[in-house]
């Protein structure tokens, strides 16, 4: 047994705060910036905390050459600590003028609104960094540099010699090319409304042509085309980076989409849609959006037989309000190894805005990525879809489907959930999907994956049950290629139906989630 004798001694507290070296500021102003009152408990890092607070306050006021040190005098007998803050202020920098170099073809008012730099104000480097970010956010410039250049001029009458240092903000801009053409094999996401799910994990081609900085107002216009085994879409768009001087992105989309729904009894959905959307980014990785869209929706049987007993051919107008919250903390959008992602979208079909249907839909997605030793990554996903039609069922194009290489591997595409009298999958008004993957490196650009998937589609929200989930397990390979991450998975269904194969292969580009 080992005995430990502990002598606490007195608790050290701050007894006094003394300020020295100030010229432009008063001692009370520096003490207030320090934020330390007598009788505060003294800790080992308190001096550094005080130094940082005072230095930040000086820098915000334009004293960018200021130096601060904090000295502590301890009296061990009574536990008293006297803090002495010594300041070398240097000269205060004041903005005299703004000089813009480059940026030809861009309206001067747009640059001024993004900069928000006012002559006569102190040079706050933090504010200048925000100005640089606002210029980048216009989408017009590929490089932005802001530096302070001293301006030689005699002091004004009555000013102390050397009290202030006038500077010029030299803003150097390099613009992106006016036209951008992108194309790829399902690795480039075309511009779409925030509440619309991108097709991911299916083979296909995508291309878009964008014209930047239209009329010098940072307006982007363009068109995009996407085609894969399930969807074909043509879309035109216009995007404005600000609205009434605020950091609100406004988008207009006009699109035509054809989508195949179901499996055995193919249902096609043709949609002509207009979307008006605004996006706000209150913080990095966070996006809030709201939109109104109206579409003419023609949903019909692929091989329609009007003489048959139950021909399916429906044309309706759907107008809805959408609200979306997106939080993205992943280190890589296409192949994350750490972080998390969450998206929630609520859609409301409103008759008073021109809709033939009344409904409410929610779609939620949450992904989590945790790195382990040896390059192993645990990747988890949970997705939920809930919908209700007021006095009617959701039409097929508004229902949920599951099964396939991007949801529950081991089952064919969109094969899970309710079936009709004829045995074809009809989709449902609710869905649950869970995925767990273990991703590990194998050799150089080759990786492996083990996965467990579970999910199902339900007729209504009240029918959702964890016991009814269909599960699958499997293995996969991942290979980094010049066109993106190639994915090959083999899934084994754990509740195989009659005539179903023992397992299925799925090949695509990009991770499953």
ZIVEN-V95227 format. One record per residue. N is the residue number from 0. SS is DSSP state (2 for helix, 1 for strand, 0 for the rest). Layout:
n: <N & N>
ss: <SS & SS>
This chain:
n: <0 & 1 & 2 & 3 & 4 & 5 & 6 & 7 & 8 & 9 & 10 & 11 & 12 & 13 & 14 & 15 & 16 & 17 & 18 & 19 & 20 & 21 & 22 & 23 & 24 & 25 & 26 & 27 & 28 & 29 & 30 & 31 & 32 & 33 & 34 & 35 & 36 & 37 & 38 & 39 & 40 & 41 & 42 & 43 & 44 & 45 & 46 & 47 & 48 & 49 & 50 & 51 & 52 & 53 & 54 & 55 & 56 & 57 & 58 & 59 & 60 & 61 & 62 & 63 & 64 & 65 & 66 & 67 & 68 & 69 & 70 & 71 & 72 & 73 & 74 & 75 & 76 & 77 & 78 & 79 & 80 & 81 & 82 & 83 & 84 & 85 & 86 & 87 & 88 & 89 & 90 & 91 & 92 & 93 & 94 & 95 & 96 & 97 & 98 & 99 & 100 & 101 & 102 & 103 & 104 & 105 & 106 & 107 & 108 & 109 & 110 & 111 & 112 & 113 & 114 & 115 & 116 & 117 & 118 & 119 & 120 & 121 & 122 & 123 & 124 & 125 & 126 & 127 & 128 & 129 & 130 & 131 & 132 & 133 & 134 & 135 & 136 & 137 & 138 & 139 & 140 & 141 & 142 & 143 & 144 & 145 & 146 & 147 & 148 & 149 & 150 & 151 & 152 & 153 & 154 & 155 & 156 & 157 & 158 & 159 & 160 & 161 & 162 & 163 & 164 & 165 & 166 & 167 & 168 & 169 & 170 & 171 & 172 & 173 & 174 & 175 & 176 & 177 & 178 & 179 & 180 & 181 & 182 & 183 & 184 & 185 & 186 & 187 & 188 & 189 & 190 & 191 & 192 & 193 & 194 & 195 & 196 & 197 & 198 & 199 & 200 & 201 & 202 & 203 & 204 & 205 & 206 & 207 & 208 & 209 & 210 & 211 & 212 & 213 & 214 & 215 & 216 & 217 & 218 & 219 & 220 & 221 & 222 & 223 & 224 & 225 & 226 & 227 & 228 & 229 & 230 & 231 & 232 & 233 & 234 & 235 & 236 & 237 & 238 & 239 & 240 & 241 & 242 & 243 & 244 & 245 & 246 & 247 & 248 & 249 & 250 & 251 & 252 & 253 & 254 & 255 & 256 & 257 & 258 & 259 & 260 & 261 & 262 & 263 & 264 & 265 & 266 & 267 & 268 & 269 & 270 & 271 & 272 & 273 & 274 & 275 & 276 & 277 & 278 & 279 & 280 & 281 & 282 & 283 & 284 & 285 & 286 & 287 & 288 & 289 & 290 & 291 & 292 & 293 & 294 & 295 & 296 & 297 & 298 & 299 & 300 & 301 & 302 & 303 & 304 & 305 & 306 & 307 & 308 & 309 & 310 & 311 & 312 & 313 & 314 & 315 & 316 & 317 & 318 & 319 & 320 & 321 & 322 & 323 & 324 & 325 & 326 & 327 & 328 & 329 & 330 & 331 & 332 & 333 & 334 & 335 & 336 & 337 & 338 & 339 & 340 & 341 & 342 & 343 & 344 & 345 & 346 & 347 & 348 & 349 & 350 & 351 & 352 & 353 & 354 & 355 & 356 & 357 & 358 & 359 & 360 & 361 & 362 & 363 & 364 & 365 & 366 & 367 & 368 & 369 & 370 & 371 & 372 & 373 & 374 & 375 & 376 & 377 & 378 & 379 & 380 & 381 & 382 & 383 & 384 & 385 & 386 & 387 & 388 & 389 & 390 & 391 & 392 & 393 & 394 & 395 & 396 & 397 & 398 & 399 & 400 & 401 & 402 & 403 & 404 & 405 & 406 & 407 & 408 & 409 & 410 & 411 & 412 & 413 & 414 & 415 & 416 & 417 & 418 & 419 & 420 & 421 & 422 & 423 & 424 & 425 & 426 & 427 & 428 & 429 & 430 & 431 & 432 & 433 & 434 & 435 & 436 & 437 & 438 & 439 & 440 & 441 & 442 & 443 & 444 & 445 & 446 & 447 & 448 & 449 & 450 & 451 & 452 & 453 & 454 & 455 & 456 & 457 & 458 & 459 & 460 & 461 & 462 & 463 & 464 & 465 & 466 & 467 & 468 & 469 & 470 & 471 & 472 & 473 & 474 & 475 & 476 & 477 & 478 & 479 & 480 & 481 & 482 & 483 & 484 & 485 & 486 & 487 & 488 & 489 & 490 & 491 & 492 & 493 & 494 & 495 & 496 & 497 & 498 & 499 & 500 & 501 & 502 & 503 & 504 & 505 & 506 & 507 & 508 & 509 & 510 & 511 & 512>
ss: <0 & 0 & 0 & 0 & 0 & 0 & 0 & 0 & 0 & 0 & 0 & 0 & 1 & 1 & 1 & 1 & 1 & 1 & 1 & 1 & 0 & 0 & 0 & 0 & 0 & 0 & 2 & 2 & 2 & 2 & 2 & 2 & 2 & 2 & 0 & 0 & 0 & 0 & 0 & 0 & 1 & 0 & 0 & 0 & 0 & 2 & 2 & 2 & 2 & 2 & 2 & 2 & 2 & 2 & 2 & 2 & 2 & 2 & 2 & 2 & 0 & 0 & 0 & 0 & 0 & 0 & 1 & 1 & 1 & 1 & 1 & 1 & 1 & 1 & 1 & 0 & 0 & 0 & 0 & 1 & 1 & 1 & 1 & 1 & 1 & 1 & 1 & 1 & 0 & 0 & 0 & 1 & 1 & 1 & 1 & 1 & 1 & 1 & 1 & 1 & 1 & 0 & 0 & 0 & 0 & 0 & 0 & 2 & 2 & 2 & 2 & 2 & 2 & 2 & 2 & 0 & 0 & 0 & 0 & 0 & 0 & 1 & 0 & 0 & 2 & 2 & 2 & 2 & 2 & 2 & 2 & 2 & 2 & 2 & 2 & 2 & 2 & 0 & 0 & 0 & 1 & 1 & 1 & 1 & 1 & 1 & 1 & 1 & 1 & 1 & 0 & 0 & 0 & 0 & 0 & 0 & 0 & 0 & 0 & 0 & 0 & 0 & 0 & 1 & 1 & 1 & 1 & 1 & 1 & 1 & 1 & 1 & 1 & 1 & 1 & 0 & 0 & 0 & 1 & 1 & 1 & 1 & 1 & 1 & 0 & 0 & 0 & 0 & 0 & 0 & 0 & 0 & 0 & 0 & 0 & 0 & 0 & 0 & 0 & 0 & 0 & 0 & 0 & 1 & 1 & 1 & 1 & 1 & 1 & 1 & 1 & 1 & 1 & 1 & 0 & 0 & 0 & 0 & 1 & 1 & 1 & 1 & 1 & 1 & 1 & 1 & 1 & 1 & 0 & 0 & 1 & 1 & 1 & 1 & 1 & 1 & 1 & 1 & 1 & 1 & 0 & 0 & 1 & 0 & 0 & 1 & 0 & 1 & 1 & 1 & 1 & 1 & 1 & 1 & 1 & 1 & 1 & 1 & 1 & 1 & 1 & 0 & 0 & 0 & 0 & 0 & 1 & 1 & 1 & 1 & 1 & 1 & 1 & 1 & 1 & 1 & 1 & 1 & 1 & 1 & 1 & 1 & 1 & 0 & 0 & 1 & 1 & 1 & 1 & 1 & 1 & 1 & 1 & 1 & 1 & 1 & 1 & 1 & 1 & 1 & 1 & 0 & 0 & 0 & 0 & 0 & 0 & 0 & 0 & 0 & 0 & 0 & 1 & 1 & 1 & 1 & 1 & 1 & 1 & 1 & 1 & 1 & 1 & 1 & 1 & 1 & 1 & 1 & 0 & 0 & 0 & 0 & 0 & 0 & 0 & 0 & 0 & 0 & 1 & 1 & 1 & 1 & 1 & 1 & 1 & 1 & 1 & 1 & 1 & 0 & 2 & 2 & 2 & 0 & 0 & 0 & 0 & 0 & 1 & 1 & 1 & 1 & 1 & 1 & 1 & 1 & 1 & 1 & 1 & 1 & 1 & 0 & 2 & 2 & 2 & 0 & 1 & 1 & 1 & 1 & 1 & 1 & 1 & 1 & 1 & 1 & 1 & 1 & 1 & 0 & 0 & 0 & 0 & 0 & 0 & 2 & 2 & 2 & 0 & 1 & 0 & 0 & 0 & 0 & 0 & 0 & 0 & 0 & 0 & 0 & 0 & 0 & 0 & 0 & 0 & 0 & 0 & 0 & 1 & 0 & 0 & 0 & 0 & 0 & 1 & 0 & 0 & 1 & 0 & 1 & 1 & 1 & 1 & 1 & 1 & 1 & 1 & 1 & 1 & 1 & 1 & 1 & 1 & 0 & 0 & 1 & 1 & 1 & 1 & 1 & 1 & 1 & 1 & 1 & 1 & 1 & 1 & 1 & 0 & 0 & 2 & 2 & 2 & 0 & 0 & 2 & 2 & 2 & 0 & 1 & 1 & 1 & 1 & 1 & 1 & 1 & 1 & 1 & 1 & 1 & 1 & 0 & 0 & 1 & 1 & 1 & 1 & 1 & 1 & 1 & 1 & 1 & 1 & 0 & 0 & 0 & 0 & 0 & 0 & 0 & 0 & 0 & 0 & 1 & 1 & 1 & 1 & 1 & 1 & 0 & 0 & 0 & 0>
